[in-house]
């Protein structure tokens, strides 16, 4: 299945919990959620407020905090997911071309869910930044100073 949902709608944090609560971990099945980076995987694993390493596991490349058979919800980095055997998947994103993924996954169904849990303003730099990290910090500080209370989520490019 391919799930398309807005940024800030809880794909990384809420969907795995909903799947768990719906009973998909019955019969010793496990639910896994990949994140592209270690910090994101660790933050998502902490979301359930259950000590990591018990019912909620964390698998980073070459290192895991799992308590099999107790672990029922795993958060992986993408590199560690490549090491796994066959599994069913829900592909989730707010930004990809779902039809290309549908073709790649042999006509998988696409579920588009509108709405988000929080109001999200998406801001882009109008020109390429020489030091994107410094520019992101400067923009976050500017938003914090000018916009009042709220949260700021900054997406940075990978290595």
N, CA, C and O atoms as a GROMACS GRO file, in nm:
protein
  636
    1UNK      N    1   0.084  -0.117   0.000
    1UNK     CA    2   0.000   0.000   0.000
    1UNK      C    3   0.089   0.124   0.000
    1UNK      O    4   0.196   0.125   0.061
    2UNK      N    5   0.043   0.225  -0.068
    2UNK     CA    6   0.114   0.352  -0.074
    2UNK      C    7   0.023   0.456  -0.009
    2UNK      O    8  -0.088   0.481  -0.055
    3UNK      N    9   0.074   0.518   0.098
    3UNK     CA   10  -0.003   0.617   0.173
    3UNK      C   11   0.055   0.755   0.146
    3UNK      O   12   0.173   0.779   0.171
    4UNK      N   13  -0.027   0.844   0.094
    4UNK     CA   14   0.015   0.982   0.067
    4UNK      C   15  -0.060   1.070   0.166
    4UNK      O   16  -0.183   1.073   0.168
    5UNK      N   17   0.015   1.141   0.247
    5UNK     CA   18  -0.045   1.227   0.349
    5UNK      C   19   0.046   1.348   0.371
    5UNK      O   20   0.167   1.339   0.353
    6UNK      N   21  -0.013   1.460   0.409
    6UNK     CA   22   0.059   1.586   0.423
    6UNK      C   23   0.172   1.579   0.525
    6UNK      O   24   0.171   1.496   0.616
    7UNK      N   25   0.268   1.668   0.508
    7UNK     CA   26   0.373   1.688   0.606
    7UNK      C   27   0.309   1.731   0.738
    7UNK      O   28   0.217   1.813   0.739
    8UNK      N   29   0.356   1.675   0.847
    8UNK     CA   30   0.303   1.710   0.978
    8UNK      C   31   0.178   1.635   1.017
    8UNK      O   32   0.112   1.671   1.114
    9UNK      N   33   0.142   1.530   0.943
    9UNK     CA   34   0.018   1.457   0.970
    9UNK      C   35   0.037   1.334   1.057
    9UNK      O   36  -0.061   1.266   1.088
   10UNK      N   37   0.160   1.303   1.096
   10UNK     CA   38   0.184   1.191   1.186
   10UNK      C   39   0.223   1.061   1.118
   10UNK      O   40   0.210   0.954   1.178
   11UNK      N   41   0.271   1.068   0.994
   11UNK     CA   42   0.310   0.944   0.925
   11UNK      C   43   0.418   0.869   1.003
   11UNK      O   44   0.406   0.748   1.022
   12UNK      N   45   0.520   0.936   1.046
   12UNK     CA   46   0.631   0.870   1.114
   12UNK      C   47   0.597   0.826   1.256
   12UNK      O   48   0.645   0.723   1.302
   13UNK      N   49   0.514   0.903   1.324
   13UNK     CA   50   0.490   0.877   1.466
   13UNK      C   51   0.358   0.808   1.494
   13UNK      O   52   0.351   0.725   1.585
   14UNK      N   53   0.254   0.840   1.420
   14UNK     CA   54   0.121   0.790   1.454
   14UNK      C   55   0.079   0.665   1.378
   14UNK      O   56   0.019   0.575   1.437
   15UNK      N   57   0.109   0.657   1.250
   15UNK     CA   58   0.065   0.542   1.169
   15UNK      C   59   0.114   0.409   1.226
   15UNK      O   60   0.033   0.316   1.236
   16UNK      N   61   0.241   0.395   1.265
   16UNK     CA   62   0.282   0.266   1.324
   16UNK      C   63   0.204   0.231   1.450
   16UNK      O   64   0.173   0.114   1.473
   17UNK      N   65   0.173   0.330   1.531
   17UNK     CA   66   0.094   0.306   1.651
   17UNK      C   67  -0.049   0.264   1.617
   17UNK      O   68  -0.105   0.176   1.682
   18UNK      N   69  -0.109   0.326   1.514
   18UNK     CA   70  -0.244   0.288   1.472
   18UNK      C   71  -0.247   0.144   1.422
   18UNK      O   72  -0.338   0.068   1.453
   19UNK      N   73  -0.145   0.108   1.344
   19UNK     CA   74  -0.136  -0.028   1.292
   19UNK      C   75  -0.121  -0.128   1.408
   19UNK      O   76  -0.181  -0.235   1.406
   20UNK      N   77  -0.041  -0.092   1.506
   20UNK     CA   78  -0.023  -0.176   1.624
   20UNK      C   79  -0.154  -0.192   1.702
   20UNK      O   80  -0.193  -0.303   1.737
   21UNK      N   81  -0.222  -0.079   1.727
   21UNK     CA   82  -0.347  -0.081   1.800
   21UNK      C   83  -0.458  -0.155   1.727
   21UNK      O   84  -0.551  -0.206   1.790
   22UNK      N   85  -0.450  -0.161   1.593
   22UNK     CA   86  -0.550  -0.231   1.513
   22UNK      C   87  -0.530  -0.382   1.516
   22UNK      O   88  -0.611  -0.456   1.460
   23UNK      N   89  -0.423  -0.428   1.580
   23UNK     CA   90  -0.404  -0.572   1.597
   23UNK      C   91  -0.316  -0.639   1.493
   23UNK      O   92  -0.314  -0.762   1.487
   24UNK      N   93  -0.245  -0.564   1.413
   24UNK     CA   94  -0.162  -0.625   1.310
   24UNK      C   95  -0.036  -0.692   1.365
   24UNK      O   96   0.037  -0.756   1.290
   25UNK      N   97  -0.011  -0.678   1.493
   25UNK     CA   98   0.104  -0.746   1.553
   25UNK      C   99   0.063  -0.877   1.620
   25UNK      O  100   0.143  -0.940   1.688
   26UNK      N  101  -0.062  -0.918   1.599
   26UNK     CA  102  -0.109  -1.044   1.656
   26UNK      C  103  -0.033  -1.160   1.592
   26UNK      O  104   0.026  -1.145   1.485
   27UNK      N  105  -0.034  -1.274   1.656
   27UNK     CA  106   0.034  -1.394   1.605
   27UNK      C  107   0.183  -1.374   1.586
   27UNK      O  108   0.244  -1.429   1.494
   28UNK      N  109   0.242  -1.294   1.675
   28UNK     CA  110   0.387  -1.271   1.679
   28UNK      C  111   0.441  -1.199   1.555
   28UNK      O  112   0.561  -1.202   1.529
   29UNK      N  113   0.354  -1.135   1.479
   29UNK     CA  114   0.402  -1.052   1.370
   29UNK      C  115   0.462  -0.926   1.428
   29UNK      O  116   0.426  -0.884   1.538
   30UNK      N  117   0.554  -0.866   1.355
   30UNK     CA  118   0.615  -0.742   1.401
   30UNK      C  119   0.584  -0.630   1.302
   30UNK      O  120   0.567  -0.655   1.182
   31UNK      N  121   0.576  -0.510   1.352
   31UNK     CA  122   0.554  -0.392   1.271
   31UNK      C  123   0.685  -0.315   1.269
   31UNK      O  124   0.747  -0.295   1.373
   32UNK      N  125   0.726  -0.273   1.151
   32UNK     CA  126   0.852  -0.201   1.138
   32UNK      C  127   0.829  -0.070   1.066
   32UNK      O  128   0.745  -0.060   0.978
   33UNK      N  129   0.904   0.032   1.106
   33UNK     CA  130   0.897   0.164   1.044
   33UNK      C  131   1.038   0.209   1.016
   33UNK      O  132   1.122   0.214   1.106
   34UNK      N  133   1.067   0.242   0.891
   34UNK     CA  134   1.201   0.290   0.857
   34UNK      C  135   1.206   0.443   0.863
   34UNK      O  136   1.107   0.512   0.838
   35UNK      N  137   1.322   0.491   0.896
   35UNK     CA  138   1.353   0.634   0.896
   35UNK      C  139   1.488   0.648   0.824
   35UNK      O  140   1.573   0.560   0.837
   36UNK      N  141   1.508   0.756   0.751
   36UNK     CA  142   1.632   0.768   0.674
   36UNK      C  143   1.757   0.790   0.760
   36UNK      O  144   1.867   0.758   0.718
   37UNK      N  145   1.740   0.844   0.880
   37UNK     CA  146   1.857   0.877   0.962
   37UNK      C  147   1.840   0.824   1.104
   37UNK      O  148   1.728   0.803   1.151
   38UNK      N  149   1.955   0.803   1.170
   38UNK     CA  150   1.956   0.747   1.306
   38UNK      C  151   1.877   0.832   1.405
   38UNK      O  152   1.800   0.779   1.484
   39UNK      N  153   1.898   0.963   1.401
   39UNK     CA  154   1.832   1.052   1.496
   39UNK      C  155   1.680   1.047   1.478
   39UNK      O  156   1.606   1.045   1.576
   40UNK      N  157   1.634   1.044   1.353
   40UNK     CA  158   1.491   1.037   1.327
   40UNK      C  159   1.433   0.904   1.375
   40UNK      O  160   1.323   0.901   1.431
   41UNK      N  161   1.505   0.795   1.355
   41UNK     CA  162   1.459   0.664   1.403
   41UNK      C  163   1.452   0.662   1.555
   41UNK      O  164   1.356   0.609   1.612
   42UNK      N  165   1.552   0.718   1.621
   42UNK     CA  166   1.553   0.721   1.768
   42UNK      C  167   1.438   0.808   1.821
   42UNK      O  168   1.374   0.771   1.920
   43UNK      N  169   1.413   0.921   1.758
   43UNK     CA  170   1.304   1.009   1.803
   43UNK      C  171   1.169   0.943   1.783
   43UNK      O  172   1.082   0.955   1.869
   44UNK      N  173   1.149   0.874   1.671
   44UNK     CA  174   1.022   0.807   1.645
   44UNK      C  175   1.001   0.693   1.744
   44UNK      O  176   0.888   0.671   1.789
   45UNK      N  177   1.106   0.620   1.778
   45UNK     CA  178   1.095   0.510   1.874
   45UNK      C  179   1.057   0.564   2.013
   45UNK      O  180   0.984   0.497   2.087
   46UNK      N  181   1.105   0.682   2.048
   46UNK     CA  182   1.074   0.741   2.178
   46UNK      C  183   0.930   0.793   2.187
   46UNK      O  184   0.881   0.818   2.297
   47UNK      N  185   0.863   0.810   2.074
   47UNK     CA  186   0.730   0.868   2.068
   47UNK      C  187   0.627   0.791   2.151
   47UNK      O  188   0.534   0.851   2.206
   48UNK      N  189   0.641   0.660   2.160
   48UNK     CA  190   0.538   0.579   2.227
   48UNK      C  191   0.550   0.581   2.378
   48UNK      O  192   0.463   0.526   2.446
   49UNK      N  193   0.652   0.640   2.432
   49UNK     CA  194   0.670   0.650   2.577
   49UNK      C  195   0.677   0.513   2.644
   49UNK      O  196   0.629   0.494   2.756
   50UNK      N  197   0.738   0.418   2.573
   50UNK     CA  198   0.766   0.284   2.626
   50UNK      C  199   0.918   0.269   2.616
   50UNK      O  200   0.976   0.307   2.514
   51UNK      N  201   0.983   0.215   2.718
   51UNK     CA  202   1.129   0.203   2.711
   51UNK      C  203   1.175   0.130   2.585
   51UNK      O  204   1.132   0.017   2.559
   52UNK      N  205   1.260   0.194   2.508
   52UNK     CA  206   1.312   0.132   2.387
   52UNK      C  207   1.395   0.010   2.425
   52UNK      O  208   1.476   0.014   2.518
   53UNK      N  209   1.373  -0.098   2.352
   53UNK     CA  210   1.443  -0.223   2.379
   53UNK      C  211   1.349  -0.328   2.434
   53UNK      O  212   1.388  -0.444   2.450
   54UNK      N  213   1.226  -0.291   2.462
   54UNK     CA  214   1.126  -0.388   2.508
   54UNK      C  215   1.024  -0.406   2.397
   54UNK      O  216   1.058  -0.461   2.292
   55UNK      N  217   0.898  -0.362   2.417
   55UNK     CA  218   0.798  -0.377   2.312
   55UNK      C  219   0.831  -0.294   2.188
   55UNK      O  220   0.798  -0.332   2.076
   56UNK      N  221   0.897  -0.182   2.209
   56UNK     CA  222   0.940  -0.097   2.098
   56UNK      C  223   1.090  -0.116   2.080
   56UNK      O  224   1.167  -0.097   2.174
   57UNK      N  225   1.131  -0.154   1.960
   57UNK     CA  226   1.272  -0.178   1.932
   57UNK      C  227   1.328  -0.077   1.836
   57UNK      O  228   1.255  -0.009   1.764
   58UNK      N  229   1.458  -0.068   1.836
   58UNK     CA  230   1.529   0.026   1.750
   58UNK      C  231   1.643  -0.051   1.684
   58UNK      O  232   1.727  -0.110   1.753
   59UNK      N  233   1.646  -0.052   1.551
   59UNK     CA  234   1.751  -0.123   1.478
   59UNK      C  235   1.826  -0.023   1.392
   59UNK      O  236   1.775   0.025   1.291
   60UNK      N  237   1.947   0.008   1.433
   60UNK     CA  238   2.034   0.096   1.356
   60UNK      C  239   2.136   0.007   1.287
   60UNK      O  240   2.154  -0.108   1.327
   61UNK      N  241   2.203   0.057   1.186
   61UNK     CA  242   2.303  -0.025   1.117
   61UNK      C  243   2.400  -0.083   1.217
   61UNK      O  244   2.464  -0.010   1.293
   62UNK      N  245   2.413  -0.215   1.216
   62UNK     CA  246   2.508  -0.289   1.298
   62UNK      C  247   2.481  -0.279   1.449
   62UNK      O  248   2.564  -0.325   1.528
   63UNK      N  249   2.368  -0.221   1.491
   63UNK     CA  250   2.339  -0.209   1.634
   63UNK      C  251   2.189  -0.205   1.655
   63UNK      O  252   2.118  -0.129   1.589
   64UNK      N  253   2.141  -0.287   1.745
   64UNK     CA  254   1.998  -0.290   1.768
   64UNK      C  255   1.964  -0.288   1.916
   64UNK      O  256   2.040  -0.339   1.998
   65UNK      N  257   1.852  -0.230   1.949
   65UNK     CA  258   1.796  -0.234   2.084
   65UNK      C  259   1.664  -0.309   2.073
   65UNK      O  260   1.557  -0.248   2.066
   66UNK      N  261   1.672  -0.441   2.071
   66UNK     CA  262   1.555  -0.525   2.053
   66UNK      C  263   1.549  -0.625   2.167
   66UNK      O  264   1.652  -0.658   2.226
   67UNK      N  265   1.431  -0.672   2.198
   67UNK     CA  266   1.412  -0.769   2.303
   67UNK      C  267   1.325  -0.882   2.251
   67UNK      O  268   1.223  -0.916   2.312
   68UNK      N  269   1.362  -0.940   2.138
   68UNK     CA  270   1.282  -1.049   2.082
   68UNK      C  271   1.268  -1.157   2.186
   68UNK      O  272   1.366  -1.186   2.253
   69UNK      N  273   1.153  -1.218   2.204
   69UNK     CA  274   1.031  -1.204   2.124
   69UNK      C  275   0.937  -1.094   2.173
   69UNK      O  276   0.826  -1.082   2.123
   70UNK      N  277   0.980  -1.016   2.269
   70UNK     CA  278   0.895  -0.913   2.327
   70UNK      C  279   0.870  -0.796   2.230
   70UNK      O  280   0.765  -0.733   2.235
   71UNK      N  281   0.965  -0.767   2.142
   71UNK     CA  282   0.956  -0.652   2.052
   71UNK      C  283   0.847  -0.674   1.948
   71UNK      O  284   0.848  -0.775   1.876
   72UNK      N  285   0.753  -0.580   1.939
   72UNK     CA  286   0.647  -0.590   1.839
   72UNK      C  287   0.646  -0.472   1.742
   72UNK      O  288   0.588  -0.481   1.634
   73UNK      N  289   0.710  -0.362   1.779
   73UNK     CA  290   0.719  -0.246   1.692
   73UNK      C  291   0.865  -0.205   1.682
   73UNK      O  292   0.927  -0.166   1.781
   74UNK      N  293   0.920  -0.214   1.559
   74UNK     CA  294   1.061  -0.182   1.537
   74UNK      C  295   1.073  -0.055   1.454
   74UNK      O  296   0.997  -0.034   1.360
   75UNK      N  297   1.168   0.028   1.491
   75UNK     CA  298   1.206   0.143   1.410
   75UNK      C  299   1.344   0.115   1.356
   75UNK      O  300   1.437   0.088   1.432
   76UNK      N  301   1.359   0.121   1.225
   76UNK     CA  302   1.485   0.090   1.156
   76UNK      C  303   1.536   0.213   1.083
   76UNK      O  304   1.460   0.301   1.044
   77UNK      N  305   1.667   0.217   1.065
   77UNK     CA  306   1.721   0.307   0.963
   77UNK      C  307   1.706   0.233   0.831
   77UNK      O  308   1.697   0.110   0.829
   78UNK      N  309   1.702   0.306   0.721
   78UNK     CA  310   1.683   0.242   0.591
   78UNK      C  311   1.792   0.141   0.560
   78UNK      O  312   1.765   0.038   0.498
   79UNK      N  313   1.915   0.169   0.602
   79UNK     CA  314   2.025   0.076   0.575
   79UNK      C  315   2.003  -0.057   0.645
   79UNK      O  316   2.031  -0.162   0.587
   80UNK      N  317   1.952  -0.056   0.769
   80UNK     CA  318   1.929  -0.181   0.839
   80UNK      C  319   1.809  -0.256   0.782
   80UNK      O  320   1.803  -0.378   0.793
   81UNK      N  321   1.712  -0.185   0.723
   81UNK     CA  322   1.596  -0.251   0.662
   81UNK      C  323   1.637  -0.331   0.540
   81UNK      O  324   1.576  -0.433   0.508
   82UNK      N  325   1.741  -0.284   0.470
   82UNK     CA  326   1.788  -0.355   0.352
   82UNK      C  327   1.843  -0.493   0.388
   82UNK      O  328   1.850  -0.581   0.302
   83UNK      N  329   1.881  -0.513   0.514
   83UNK     CA  330   1.936  -0.640   0.558
   83UNK      C  331   1.827  -0.742   0.589
   83UNK      O  332   1.859  -0.859   0.612
   84UNK      N  333   1.699  -0.703   0.592
   84UNK     CA  334   1.589  -0.789   0.634
   84UNK      C  335   1.542  -0.878   0.518
   84UNK      O  336   1.571  -0.855   0.401
   85UNK      N  337   1.469  -0.977   0.558
   85UNK     CA  338   1.409  -1.068   0.459
   85UNK      C  339   1.279  -1.009   0.408
   85UNK      O  340   1.254  -0.890   0.429
   86UNK      N  341   1.193  -1.091   0.337
   86UNK     CA  342   1.066  -1.047   0.277
   86UNK      C  343   0.971  -0.992   0.383
   86UNK      O  344   0.962  -1.046   0.494
   87UNK      N  345   0.898  -0.883   0.349
   87UNK     CA  346   0.798  -0.827   0.438
   87UNK      C  347   0.696  -0.749   0.358
   87UNK      O  348   0.723  -0.708   0.245
   88UNK      N  349   0.578  -0.728   0.416
   88UNK     CA  350   0.476  -0.644   0.355
   88UNK      C  351   0.507  -0.499   0.391
   88UNK      O  352   0.564  -0.472   0.497
   89UNK      N  353   0.470  -0.407   0.304
   89UNK     CA  354   0.511  -0.268   0.327
   89UNK      C  355   0.397  -0.171   0.302
   89UNK      O  356   0.310  -0.193   0.218
   90UNK      N  357   0.400  -0.063   0.378
   90UNK     CA  358   0.321   0.056   0.351
   90UNK      C  359   0.423   0.165   0.325
   90UNK      O  360   0.503   0.197   0.413
   91UNK      N  361   0.422   0.222   0.206
   91UNK     CA  362   0.516   0.327   0.169
   91UNK      C  363   0.446   0.459   0.193
   91UNK      O  364   0.338   0.483   0.139
   92UNK      N  365   0.507   0.547   0.276
   92UNK     CA  366   0.441   0.672   0.314
   92UNK      C  367   0.528   0.792   0.280
   92UNK      O  368   0.650   0.791   0.303
   93UNK      N  369   0.465   0.895   0.225
   93UNK     CA  370   0.536   1.018   0.198
   93UNK      C  371   0.437   1.130   0.170
   93UNK      O  372   0.322   1.107   0.136
   94UNK      N  373   0.485   1.251   0.186
   94UNK     CA  374   0.406   1.369   0.149
   94UNK      C  375   0.459   1.429   0.020
   94UNK      O  376   0.395   1.517  -0.037
   95UNK      N  377   0.573   1.382  -0.027
   95UNK     CA  378   0.641   1.454  -0.135
   95UNK      C  379   0.672   1.373  -0.259
   95UNK      O  380   0.719   1.430  -0.358
   96UNK      N  381   0.649   1.242  -0.261
   96UNK     CA  382   0.691   1.166  -0.377
   96UNK      C  383   0.581   1.151  -0.481
   96UNK      O  384   0.465   1.183  -0.456
   97UNK      N  385   0.619   1.102  -0.598
   97UNK     CA  386   0.524   1.076  -0.705
   97UNK      C  387   0.470   0.935  -0.686
   97UNK      O  388   0.536   0.837  -0.720
   98UNK      N  389   0.350   0.925  -0.630
   98UNK     CA  390   0.295   0.796  -0.589
   98UNK      C  391   0.278   0.700  -0.706
   98UNK      O  392   0.290   0.579  -0.687
   99UNK      N  393   0.249   0.751  -0.826
   99UNK     CA  394   0.230   0.662  -0.940
   99UNK      C  395   0.358   0.585  -0.976
   99UNK      O  396   0.351   0.469  -1.017
  100UNK      N  397   0.473   0.648  -0.960
  100UNK     CA  398   0.600   0.579  -0.986
  100UNK      C  399   0.621   0.465  -0.887
  100UNK      O  400   0.667   0.358  -0.924
  101UNK      N  401   0.587   0.489  -0.759
  101UNK     CA  402   0.599   0.384  -0.660
  101UNK      C  403   0.496   0.274  -0.685
  101UNK      O  404   0.524   0.157  -0.664
  102UNK      N  405   0.378   0.312  -0.731
  102UNK     CA  406   0.275   0.213  -0.761
  102UNK      C  407   0.323   0.121  -0.873
  102UNK      O  408   0.302  -0.001  -0.866
  103UNK      N  409   0.385   0.176  -0.974
  103UNK     CA  410   0.438   0.093  -1.083
  103UNK      C  411   0.551   0.003  -1.034
  103UNK      O  412   0.558  -0.114  -1.072
  104UNK      N  413   0.638   0.056  -0.950
  104UNK     CA  414   0.751  -0.022  -0.897
  104UNK      C  415   0.702  -0.138  -0.811
  104UNK      O  416   0.758  -0.248  -0.816
  105UNK      N  417   0.597  -0.115  -0.732
  105UNK     CA  418   0.544  -0.218  -0.642
  105UNK      C  419   0.426  -0.293  -0.704
  105UNK      O  420   0.329  -0.325  -0.635
  106UNK      N  421   0.434  -0.319  -0.833
  106UNK     CA  422   0.338  -0.405  -0.904
  106UNK      C  423   0.193  -0.364  -0.883
  106UNK      O  424   0.108  -0.448  -0.853
  107UNK      N  425   0.164  -0.236  -0.899
  107UNK     CA  426   0.026  -0.190  -0.893
  107UNK      C  427  -0.032  -0.181  -0.753
  107UNK      O  428  -0.153  -0.195  -0.734
  108UNK      N  429   0.052  -0.157  -0.653
  108UNK     CA  430   0.005  -0.143  -0.515
  108UNK      C  431  -0.102  -0.035  -0.508
  108UNK      O  432  -0.100   0.060  -0.586
  109UNK      N  433  -0.196  -0.050  -0.415
  109UNK     CA  434  -0.302   0.050  -0.401
  109UNK      C  435  -0.247   0.178  -0.340
  109UNK      O  436  -0.154   0.176  -0.260
  110UNK      N  437  -0.306   0.291  -0.381
  110UNK     CA  438  -0.267   0.422  -0.330
  110UNK      C  439  -0.381   0.475  -0.244
  110UNK      O  440  -0.496   0.478  -0.287
  111UNK      N  441  -0.348   0.516  -0.124
  111UNK     CA  442  -0.444   0.576  -0.033
  111UNK      C  443  -0.399   0.719  -0.005
  111UNK      O  444  -0.295   0.740   0.058
  112UNK      N  445  -0.478   0.816  -0.051
  112UNK     CA  446  -0.446   0.956  -0.026
  112UNK      C  447  -0.535   1.006   0.086
  112UNK      O  448  -0.658   1.004   0.074
  113UNK      N  449  -0.475   1.052   0.194
  113UNK     CA  450  -0.547   1.101   0.310
  113UNK      C  451  -0.514   1.248   0.327
  113UNK      O  452  -0.398   1.284   0.346
  114UNK      N  453  -0.615   1.332   0.319
  114UNK     CA  454  -0.589   1.475   0.332
  114UNK      C  455  -0.596   1.515   0.478
  114UNK      O  456  -0.650   1.443   0.563
  115UNK      N  457  -0.541   1.630   0.506
  115UNK     CA  458  -0.544   1.685   0.641
  115UNK      C  459  -0.417   1.656   0.716
  115UNK      O  460  -0.341   1.564   0.683
  116UNK      N  461  -0.396   1.735   0.818
  116UNK     CA  462  -0.279   1.718   0.903
  116UNK      C  463  -0.319   1.751   1.045
  116UNK      O  464  -0.421   1.816   1.069
  117UNK      N  465  -0.238   1.706   1.138
  117UNK     CA  466  -0.268   1.728   1.278
  117UNK      C  467  -0.237   1.871   1.322
  117UNK      O  468  -0.294   1.921   1.418
  118UNK      N  469  -0.146   1.935   1.250
  118UNK     CA  470  -0.102   2.069   1.288
  118UNK      C  471  -0.099   2.157   1.164
  118UNK      O  472  -0.081   2.109   1.053
  119UNK      N  473  -0.117   2.286   1.185
  119UNK     CA  474  -0.101   2.380   1.075
  119UNK      C  475   0.046   2.384   1.037
  119UNK      O  476   0.132   2.396   1.124
  120UNK      N  477   0.074   2.374   0.909
  120UNK     CA  478   0.213   2.372   0.862
  120UNK      C  479   0.231   2.478   0.754
  120UNK      O  480   0.158   2.480   0.655
  121UNK      N  481   0.327   2.565   0.774
  121UNK     CA  482   0.369   2.660   0.671
  121UNK      C  483   0.498   2.607   0.613
  121UNK      O  484   0.594   2.584   0.687
  122UNK      N  485   0.503   2.588   0.483
  122UNK     CA  486   0.623   2.536   0.418
  122UNK      C  487   0.697   2.653   0.356
  122UNK      O  488   0.642   2.726   0.273
  123UNK      N  489   0.822   2.670   0.396
  123UNK     CA  490   0.905   2.780   0.346
  123UNK      C  491   1.027   2.723   0.275
  123UNK      O  492   1.091   2.630   0.324
  124UNK      N  493   1.057   2.780   0.160
  124UNK     CA  494   1.176   2.740   0.084
  124UNK      C  495   1.262   2.862   0.063
  124UNK      O  496   1.213   2.975   0.056
  125UNK      N  497   1.392   2.841   0.054
  125UNK     CA  498   1.483   2.950   0.020
  125UNK      C  499   1.463   2.983  -0.128
  125UNK      O  500   1.455   2.891  -0.210
  126UNK      N  501   1.455   3.110  -0.163
  126UNK     CA  502   1.432   3.146  -0.303
  126UNK      C  503   1.554   3.123  -0.393
  126UNK      O  504   1.544   3.131  -0.515
  127UNK      N  505   1.668   3.095  -0.332
  127UNK     CA  506   1.789   3.073  -0.411
  127UNK      C  507   1.876   2.969  -0.339
  127UNK      O  508   1.858   2.947  -0.219
  128UNK      N  509   1.968   2.907  -0.410
  128UNK     CA  510   2.056   2.808  -0.346
  128UNK      C  511   2.141   2.873  -0.236
  128UNK      O  512   2.189   2.985  -0.252
  129UNK      N  513   2.156   2.802  -0.127
  129UNK     CA  514   2.234   2.852  -0.013
  129UNK      C  515   2.373   2.789  -0.016
  129UNK      O  516   2.387   2.668  -0.034
  130UNK      N  517   2.474   2.871   0.003
  130UNK     CA  518   2.611   2.818   0.007
  130UNK      C  519   2.631   2.733   0.132
  130UNK      O  520   2.692   2.626   0.125
  131UNK      N  521   2.581   2.779   0.245
  131UNK     CA  522   2.589   2.704   0.370
  131UNK      C  523   2.445   2.680   0.417
  131UNK      O  524   2.388   2.761   0.491
  132UNK      N  525   2.386   2.568   0.372
  132UNK     CA  526   2.245   2.544   0.398
  132UNK      C  527   2.216   2.527   0.547
  132UNK      O  528   2.108   2.565   0.592
  133UNK      N  529   2.310   2.471   0.625
  133UNK     CA  530   2.287   2.454   0.768
  133UNK      C  531   2.279   2.589   0.838
  133UNK      O  532   2.189   2.612   0.919
  134UNK      N  533   2.372   2.677   0.806
  134UNK     CA  534   2.371   2.811   0.866
  134UNK      C  535   2.244   2.887   0.824
  134UNK      O  536   2.186   2.959   0.905
  135UNK      N  537   2.202   2.871   0.699
  135UNK     CA  538   2.081   2.938   0.651
  135UNK      C  539   1.957   2.884   0.723
  135UNK      O  540   1.866   2.960   0.756
  136UNK      N  541   1.953   2.753   0.747
  136UNK     CA  542   1.839   2.692   0.817
  136UNK      C  543   1.832   2.742   0.961
  136UNK      O  544   1.723   2.772   1.010
  137UNK      N  545   1.945   2.750   1.027
  137UNK     CA  546   1.949   2.800   1.165
  137UNK      C  547   1.906   2.946   1.171
  137UNK      O  548   1.829   2.986   1.258
  138UNK      N  549   1.955   3.025   1.077
  138UNK     CA  550   1.919   3.168   1.071
  138UNK      C  551   1.768   3.184   1.050
  138UNK      O  552   1.705   3.266   1.116
  139UNK      N  553   1.710   3.105   0.958
  139UNK     CA  554   1.567   3.114   0.929
  139UNK      C  555   1.484   3.067   1.049
  139UNK      O  556   1.383   3.128   1.081
  140UNK      N  557   1.526   2.958   1.116
  140UNK     CA  558   1.454   2.909   1.233
  140UNK      C  559   1.455   3.014   1.344
  140UNK      O  560   1.354   3.035   1.411
  141UNK      N  561   1.568   3.078   1.365
  141UNK     CA  562   1.578   3.182   1.468
  141UNK      C  563   1.489   3.301   1.432
  141UNK      O  564   1.426   3.360   1.519
  142UNK      N  565   1.484   3.335   1.304
  142UNK     CA  566   1.399   3.445   1.258
  142UNK      C  567   1.251   3.411   1.280
  142UNK      O  568   1.174   3.496   1.327
  143UNK      N  569   1.211   3.291   1.247
  143UNK     CA  570   1.072   3.248   1.267
  143UNK      C  571   1.038   3.252   1.416
  143UNK      O  572   0.931   3.299   1.456
  144UNK      N  573   1.128   3.200   1.497
  144UNK     CA  574   1.106   3.197   1.642
  144UNK      C  575   1.087   3.338   1.698
  144UNK      O  576   1.000   3.360   1.783
  145UNK      N  577   1.168   3.431   1.652
  145UNK     CA  578   1.163   3.568   1.703
  145UNK      C  579   1.039   3.644   1.654
  145UNK      O  580   0.986   3.728   1.726
  146UNK      N  581   0.994   3.614   1.533
  146UNK     CA  582   0.887   3.694   1.472
  146UNK      C  583   0.748   3.633   1.479
  146UNK      O  584   0.649   3.706   1.474
  147UNK      N  585   0.736   3.502   1.490
  147UNK     CA  586   0.606   3.438   1.476
  147UNK      C  587   0.538   3.402   1.608
  147UNK      O  588   0.419   3.370   1.608
  148UNK      N  589   0.608   3.405   1.718
  148UNK     CA  590   0.546   3.370   1.844
  148UNK      C  591   0.552   3.220   1.871
  148UNK      O  592   0.634   3.150   1.812
  149UNK      N  593   0.463   3.170   1.960
  149UNK     CA  594   0.470   3.029   2.001
  149UNK      C  595   0.442   2.934   1.885
  149UNK      O  596   0.369   2.966   1.791
  150UNK      N  597   0.502   2.817   1.895
  150UNK     CA  598   0.483   2.713   1.794
  150UNK      C  599   0.609   2.628   1.782
  150UNK      O  600   0.708   2.651   1.850
  151UNK      N  601   0.601   2.531   1.693
  151UNK     CA  602   0.714   2.442   1.670
  151UNK      C  603   0.771   2.467   1.532
  151UNK      O  604   0.702   2.515   1.442
  152UNK      N  605   0.899   2.433   1.518
  152UNK     CA  606   0.968   2.450   1.390
  152UNK      C  607   1.030   2.315   1.355
  152UNK      O  608   1.102   2.256   1.435
  153UNK      N  609   1.000   2.266   1.234
  153UNK     CA  610   1.056   2.141   1.184
  153UNK      C  611   1.140   2.177   1.062
  153UNK      O  612   1.089   2.234   0.966
  154UNK      N  613   1.268   2.143   1.066
  154UNK     CA  614   1.358   2.177   0.958
  154UNK      C  615   1.405   2.047   0.892
  154UNK      O  616   1.458   1.959   0.960
  155UNK      N  617   1.385   2.035   0.762
  155UNK     CA  618   1.435   1.921   0.687
  155UNK      C  619   1.567   1.961   0.623
  155UNK      O  620   1.574   2.061   0.553
  156UNK      N  621   1.670   1.882   0.648
  156UNK     CA  622   1.802   1.908   0.590
  156UNK      C  623   1.838   1.795   0.496
  156UNK      O  624   1.788   1.683   0.510
  157UNK      N  625   1.923   1.823   0.401
  157UNK     CA  626   1.966   1.718   0.309
  157UNK      C  627   2.059   1.623   0.382
  157UNK      O  628   2.121   1.660   0.481
  158UNK      N  629   2.069   1.501   0.332
  158UNK     CA  630   2.159   1.402   0.391
  158UNK      C  631   2.301   1.426   0.345
  158UNK      O  632   2.329   1.521   0.271
  159UNK      N  633   2.391   1.341   0.391
  159UNK     CA  634   2.532   1.354   0.356
  159UNK      C  635   2.551   1.346   0.207
  159UNK      O  636   2.663   1.356   0.158
   0.00000   0.00000   0.00000
